[in-house]
Structure formats: structure tokens, C-alpha cells
Amino acid sequence: MIIQGQVLGGYPRSRYVRRALRRLEQGEISAVELAGVLNQASSAVIGAQVSQGFPYVVDGMLDWHDIFRPFAEAWRNVTPTGLLRYFDNNFFYRIPLFTGEPEPTDPVLAPRVLSYSQVAEPAKLKVVVPGPVTFTLMSRNESGISDEELAEAIANLLADEVEKAVKAGAGFVQVDEPILSEPKATRDHALLAAELAGVIASRSGSAETMLSVYFYPPKPEVYEALLEARVDYLMVDLVAAGSKGLEVITGKGAGEGLALGVIDARSIYSESLEKVEAPVRRIVESVKPEKIILTTSTWLDLIPYRYALRKTALLGRYTYALAEKLGAQIAVAGG
């Protein structure tokens, strides 16, 4: 069995970055000056992950206001509109409004990969995209096509994005479908998400791929359908809802690779190694996955910056400790 550590997604903005954004709004600095601040801050976030030996790192997405906005602003026939609460978090996103089938313009991900690949050495960058089903169901669809057709169109655009990003040097592709953690999520939603994640993964070349569901473990029938996804890893949040994530995995089995959200990304408090080890050991003994990613329960941008850095270090330390305890091989940057 091979174990690696990996942060799931974006980081919070430091006080320095928040101040720079306010100064831009007030006309006190230029967009070029802000870009320099973001470059320095992103490099620091990348360095925090590289120092833990993670083979794949995120750039922090510090300039992303929400997971949909970069794509909603880049594509034709879609516009960010009013604010809405993002699941059960103290965080809001702008609702994408689709007025026609979306069309691509300039790529969103590839320039980021080109900018930060050298900073990430010896690790490779991971790119994260919103899942087509989550994107569709959390948008307003006035495009004249069905939700399923819109999700398929989004998947094709994201597949183009991913293909360009991998050619630019990305080594890992993550597709986020948090809508599937909701009680209203159905098996049909999950089957469509699995199919479209496969469409994106099919354009990912040699990069590893993951379908992630967080904020709450998926229902058993939803999880079972997600096992059909043609991706390398399926991610489940083991922090939320007590033992439900553990129960759904041990009850329904797993594919070749599992990603386990074991570090609570919505709490500033540090969990003990024993608390993290217990469900991981149970899953290893029960379903015997060939590959495991230990990760955060969701993106780290929901807690203050200094605690996000602390959680990153905790994830790195526990990954090494559990690899040793479980007799597993550890995957590290450049290894």
C-alpha cells in the first residue's frame, strides 16, 4: 500500500493579501502590484506544502473568490450574479447565471501551472475544478438546455482546461462535487457526476485524478454510484458526521485508491494522531485499498491563515507517522 499526504484545496488569505486587495479597491495600488503580492503569498503557501514532502501541491487559489468564479468570468454565456451562502459555511459565492451553452475563452488553469511549477519543485502542482454537477445545480440555468446537457457542456470545457494544465506541467487533477454530500443528492446525480468526472479524467494524460466529496459523507447509494467513476481516487470526508464516512466506506467497499479527509479543515483545534489513526486503520484492514491519500476534510480557506499552516504541518507529520504504523510505502515529492 502507498500513502501520500495532500491538501485538498484552497488556502485562506493572509492579512497581507487582504490588505493588498482592499488597497486595490481603493485605488492605492495597481493590478500589477497586487499580482506581485499574490505571487509572493502563493509561493509561501506552496512552500508550506513542499516542506512536508507532499508530491502534489496547490497554489492556494488566493485570488479565487469562490470555486466557480474564475470559470464564470472566463467563459462566454455565463455571468456571476448575486451572493448565496456556500453550503453550511460562513462563506458566500456568486451564483453563475447561464444564458446559453458556455463557450471557452482564455484558459484559467494552464497559466497558473506555468507560473508556479518552478516554485513547487520537486513537487508537482495539483489543479482543482468544480464538478460539473455541483456547478450546474448551484447555478441559475437560463441557457435553454437541460441541466444534464449543461453539466455535459461544463464537463467538456473543464476537460479542455485540464488537458492544457497537464500539458503545462500539472501532475494531479481534482474534481470537486460537494453537492453530493447533501441529503437531497440522488443516485442519478452521482451517476452523472461519476460519468462526467471520467470525461475530465480521460483528458488528464498521465496526471493522477480524484473525485472529491466533502462537507458531509455521501449517502451509501450515492457513494456506491461514485465508485463507477473512472478516476484514480475517490475522496470522502471522515471528519464530519462522526463515523458515517467510515461506515459508508467499510459497508460499500472501495476502488483502487481512496482519499480520506482526516484533518478537520473547519476547526482551528489540532486533532490527535490516535484520533486520525483509528478510522484509517479500520479502512485499511476492511477494504484494503492499494493507494491512500490522507488529506484535509475540505479546503483550508474556512479557517484563519496561521491555523491553515498549522493544519498543513499536522497533515505532513501524521502522514509519515501512519505510513510507518501501517507498514506502508510513502509517496513523497521527487520520490
Buried (B, 14 or more C-beta within 10 A) or exposed (E): EBBBBBBBBBBBBBEEBEBBBEBBEEEEBEEEEBEEBBBEBBBBBBEBBBEBBBBBBBBBBBBBBBBBBBBBBBBEBBBBEEEEEBBEBEEEBBBBBBBBBBEBEEBBBBEBBBBBBEBBEEBBBBBBBBBBBBBBBBBBBEBEBEBBBBBBBBBBBBBBBBBBBBEBBBBBBBBBBBBBBBEEBBBEBBBBBBBBBBBBBBBBBEBBBBBBBBBBBBBBBBBBBBBBBBBBBBBBBBBBBEEBBBBBBBEBEBBEBBBBBBBBBBBEEBBEBEEBBBBBEBBBEBBEBEBBBBBBBBBBBBBBBEBBBBBBBBBBEBBBEBBEEBEBEBBBBEE
